[in-house]
Amino acid sequence: MEIHLSGLTPSRMVHFVIDNGEHRPAVITKVHTREGVVNLTVFAAETTDFENGTPLFMAFSVLFDNIDKKPGTWHWSERVE
């Protein structure tokens, strides 16, 4: 299976999967490897998204998962049809 990571650069918008399985927008702040390990700044959609109710969450060394989209991973944003 081919992984499409072209365009993987800081400032790119992606989705981060939070603990309840919902997706939140995030900005790549650092790219660690070509295999998709990145640091992210994740934006909350609700005050209950993150433990202390903050509007932002920093996620470090986050793995790419465009198939299962497990909590704690990131993937490219889905297109709206």
Secondary structure as UniProt FT lines:
FT   TURN            6..7
FT   TURN            10..11
FT   STRAND          13..17
FT   TURN            19..20
FT   STRAND          23..31
FT   TURN            34..35
FT   STRAND          38..43
FT   TURN            47..48
FT   TURN            51..52
FT   STRAND          56..62
FT   TURN            71..72
FT   STRAND          74..75
//
